Amino acid sequence: MSWKVRVVFVVMAAAIAVLAYLQLRPGPPVDLRAAERNYFSQSGEDGVTHKLFELIKPTSHYVVDFGCSDGVVNSNSRQWIINDGWSGLLMDGNHDLIQQAKAAFKDYPKAKILETFVYPGNVETLFEQYGVPKDLDLLSIDIDSNDYYVWKVIHNYRPKVVIIEFNSAFPPPQKMVVQFHPMNYWDGDSDYFGASIQSLYELGKKKGYELVHCSSMGINLIFVEKKYFARLGIKDNSPATMYRWGKGVPGMPNFGRGPDGAGHRPWDVYEIEQNGQRIKPYAADLTWDHIRIPRKLVPLPYNEPQAP
C-alpha cells in the first residue's frame, strides 16, 4: 500500500472519529418540557421529537406508528410524513379509523396505511413484510393494552426514538403491567390498560434505551437509544423525577388512584349503585366475542440484574 493511500485511510478514519464524537459527545441540559408543541400530537410530542432530531441525526427518515387512529388527531407520525417528507408504516385495528387515515394520507405515497392488530407474535413480521428499515428513526406505540409486550419483543429493529403510552394511575416505584392476552383491549373508561412508568423505564433499560421525557399531560413517555443519551445533558432520568400525571390539565381524568386523583376509574375497586346494589362494573373479565379475558396486573419486569 502506497503512502498516499495510507494517508487517505488515516484522514478518513479521523473524520469518522470526529463525526462519531460530535454525535455522541455530552451536551448541555436540554429542556424538553419547554419544547412541547402540538401540531397533530396530543401532549407535546411533536415539539419534543423535533428537538430530539435536531440532536440525533435521522438516517432512514422512517416512522412506524401503531395504533395510528385516524392518522391526524393525536398523531405522533403525521408531522414527519407531511412536513418533513418521511416514509412510514401506520397501523390500527379499527376499520373506520383506518379508512379515515387512508384518506388523510392519500396525497402522501410514502405512507403505508395498514388495517391490522399488532401483538408480540406479528410485530416484526409486519415490519419485514412492509419494508421497515432496521434503523428506523421513530417508533410510536399506543395500543392501550399490550404496549409493554410488543415493545419487549422488538429485537431486530432499533428505532432511535421511542414514544410509548404509559398508565399514570400507577406512579413510581409501582411496577404494573396488564397481564398479557393476545386479545387485550381497553374498556375505554377504567385504568386497566398498558403499563406504569416504572415498568417501562426498567424495560427500556434492558433494551438499551433511556427515558428522556414524560409528557406534561401524563400520557406518553419518550426514550432514546442509550448511545445518544449523553447528548441531552439529563442528570436524573429516574421515574420518580420524570413522572407527570396531568395535574391541572383540562380534560384529563382525575378520579383515579394516582396523585391528586390522577388516572381513570380504578378497575378493581370502583363501585356504582345498580338496582339497589353496589357493584364493580370494571372488575368483570373483558370479553371478545365468546372469549373471556381475565383482568390481572403483573409487576413486570421481575427483579433481575439491570444493564448499567
GIUR-V566192 format. One line per field, one symbol per residue. phi: phi as a letter, one per 40 degrees, with the letter a starting at -180 (. if undefined). psi: psi as a letter, one per 20 degrees, with the letter a starting at -180 (. if undefined). A space follows every 10 residues. Layout:
phi = ???
psi = ???
This chain:
phi = .ccccccdcc cccccccccc cccbccbcdb cccccdabbb ccbgcdcccc cccccbccbc fbbbbaccfc gbcfccbccc cccbgccabb bacccccccc ccccbccbcc ccbbcacbad cbccccdccb gcccbdcbbb babgacddcc cdccbcbbcc bbbacbbccb cccccabccc adbdaccgac ccagaccccc cccddccgbb cbabcdcgbb bbbbddcccc ccgccbbcdc ccdbbgcgcd gccbbbbcdf gchcccccbc bbcafgbcbb cbccdcbbfb cbbccabbcc cccbdccc
psi = prhggggggg gggggggggg ghhiqqrqpp nhhhipqogh rhljhghghg ghihhopqgi lpqpoppicj jfpkpihghh ghhijrrqop qqiogghhhh gghhjhjnii ppppoqpprh iighgggghj kpqhlqhppp onjkekgghg hhiohjpnqh ppppqroiin rqkppppqpp phjqrpiihr knqbqrhggh ghggghikqp piqpqhilgq qpqqqhiigh hikphokqhh hhpqjkpjpp iqpkkajapk jqrrpohiip qrpoljqprn iiirqqqodj ppoqpqqpmq qqorpqq.
